[in-house]
């Protein structure tokens, strides 16, 4: 019975003795490299030996034809090798091609954040190295943890999943912390009777950060003292982001009532 390979080439599967005296062929050394699904056959190290009718043998690896040149999916596949109307067979389950590691190739556009800000991966490119050694750049399909900037966050973990295989890498980030505070808008109440609680209604602060940016805030601060006495002449206001606090103050007038 004759067989034709994917390129239309004909070889014989069993039957009459070959005219040049080949009794059989066999794989005497299998390929040494891992075979990967979707890739070309890697026949490095393959040795096919022909046995002649007189019992002598000859290595014919480079003379055989093959019924395929590329693997399909990661399923058992039989490859047929033919030489002078004789055939031998090699059954392999190719290894699935999956991510082996990832690395940040291009950092996200934004890497410095204020406390509580959402992490933004815009502009990030990761390089995925697969177990068959080829590499691909990815601009989406990955996530990060944490998703918001914490007081002690110095790096985020980036995760990429493909075919149920997850790989991770890290990207450094910087916390933009408050550096100083000043009064932007005074509190409405500046005159008190001894014993009254401090009222911060109307107060806003301008916060200067360590990257020299500024923001006006109307909450997130506390007063000290919280209740005035006859000796109180000023109120200290403290603003906190994460675990960083900055303070400023303003004068008040206290009467005995």
N, C-alpha and C positions, 0 to 999 in steps of 0.2 A: 504494500500500500504506500502510495506517494503522499508527501505532505508539502504544502507550499507555505513559506513564511510570510510575514507582513509585507515584504517587498516582492513577493511573487516568485522567490527562488525555490527550487524543488529539491527535496531530499527524501530518502527512502526510510520507512519504518519497518524493519524486518524483511524477511522474504529470501530471495535467491542470494547466493554468494556473490559479493561484489566482483566485477571483472578484474580489478587489480589485486584481489586477494585479501581484502579487509574483512575479518570475521566479526569484529565489534569495536565500539569505542566506549570509553568510560571516563568519567571525571576522576582523576587521581589526586588532585588537590583543588579544593574549593577556593573561590575568591576570598581574599583575606579582609577586605574592607566591608564595613556595614553598608547594607543596601537600604536606600531611603525612598519611601513612597513618593511617586511623582518625578523622581530623578532618573537620569540615564543609568543603565546597568553599569556598575563599576566592577569590571572583571579582573582587576589587578590581582595577580597571584594565581589565576586560574590555570590549571594544567589538565589538558585532555589527551589521553593516550589511546592510540589505536592498536589493536591486537590483530596481527595478520594470520592467515590460515596456517602458516608454518610455525606459529607460536611466538614469533618475534614481535617486538613492540616498537612503536615510534610515537614521540610527542608530536601532536598535530594541532595544538591549540590555535595557532595563527591561521590554520587552513579551514577551520570549521565555519559553518554558517549558523545563524541563530534566528529563532522565530520572533524575537522582539528586541527593541533597543531602549525601551523605557518602561519603568514600573508604573502600574496603576496605583490604586489605593493600598492601604496597609492590610492586605488580605493575602492568604496563601496563593502563590502563583507558581506555575510550573513553566520553566524555560526549557525549550528543546534545542539541542545542538546537533547539527548534522554534518557528516563527512562521508563522501563516497557511498551514499545510500544506507548509511548506518546512523543511528541516533542514540543519544543519551540525554538524561533529564536531570534538572536541578530544581527542586521545590524550595521556595523561600517565602517567608512572610516579611515584606519590607517594613522597616521601622518607620512609624509616623514621624513626619517633620513637625517639630514643635519648638517653641522658644526655649533656649538654653540659658539666656541671660539678657538683660536690658541695661542700657546706659543712657544718660542724658546727653544728647548730641548738641542741642541748642537749648539754653536755659529759657524758662518763661520770661516774657517781657517784664513782668513785675515780680520782684523778689524781696521787696521791703514792704512791711505791713504794719499798720497800727493794731493795737490789741483789739480782738474781736472781728477784724475784717475777714471777709471770705477770700480764701486762696483762689487765685486766678491762674489757670494754666495756659492762657492765650500765648501763642508763640512758641510753646514748648515742642521740641522734636525729640523723640526717643529712638535710639537705634536698637533694633531687636536682632540678636544673634541666635540663629537656629542651630539645632543639634547636628545639622548637616554642614555647618560652618558658613552658610550664606547669610547675608545681613540685609535687613530692610529698615527704612526710616518710617516712623509712624507719627502722624500729627494729630491723631485722635484715637479714641478707643481706650484711653487709660484714665485712671482716677488717682486721687491723692488722699492722704491722711496725715494730719488732721485736715478738715475742710475749712476751719477758721483759725486765725492766729491766736495762740495762747501766750501767756506771760513768759513761759519757759520754752517756747518753740524756737528752735534754731535750724531745724531741717524738716522737710516734708518727705513722706514715703510715697513714691509713685509706683502704681501697680498696673501691669498689663496682663490680660488673660486672653489666651487663644487655645482653642480645642481643649478646654478645661485645665490648661496648664497656666499657672500664674507666676510671673516673675516680678521682682521689685528692685528699685534703685532709690537713691535719695538725692534731694536737691536742697542746698543750703538756702535759708531765708533769714532775713534780718528784722528784728523788732524795732519799729520807730517809736521811741518812748518819749513821754513828756519831759521837758527840760526845765521849764519855768512857767509861771502863771502870773497874770496881771488882771486888774479890774477892767473889764470892757464897759459894763453898765453897772452903776452903783445900785445897791439894794434900795428899795423904796423907803424902808423904815431905817432912819439913822438916829432917832431920838427915842430913848427908852426910859421907863421908870424902873428903879431897882427891883429885881425879882422877875421881870418879864423874860419870856423865852425869846431867843434871837429869831428874827423873821428874815429869811433870805429872798423873799418874793421880789422879782424884778432883777435879781443879780445875774449877770453873765460874766464869764471869764474868757480871756484870750489865752489859749495854751500854745506855747511855743515848744516844738518838738526838737529832738536832737539832729534832725535833718534840716532844721531851720524853717520847716513848714509851720503854719499856724492854723488854729481852729478856734471858733467861738463856741463855748458850751454853756448851757443853761441848767444843767443837772449833773449829777455824779460827784458833787462836792458836799462837804460838811463844814459846820461852824464850830469854833472853839473860842470862848465857852458857849454852851448851848443856852445858858441863862445868865443875864447880866447882874452884876452887883454894883454897889455905889462906887466901887473902885475901878470898874471896867471902863477902859478908854478906847479899846479897839477890838475888832473881831478878826480872828485868823480863819481863813477859808482854805481848806485842803481838798484838792482834786486828785482822784486816783484812777489810773488805768492799769488793769492787771495788778501787778505788785509794785508799781512805780507811782509815787505820790509827789506832788508839788504844791507849794503853799504861797499865799499872798494874804493881804489884809487890808482893812479900811477902818477909819476912825468913826466912833459913835459918841453921842452925848447921853449921859445917864443922869436923871433927876431922882430925887427921893420921893417924889409924888406929892 
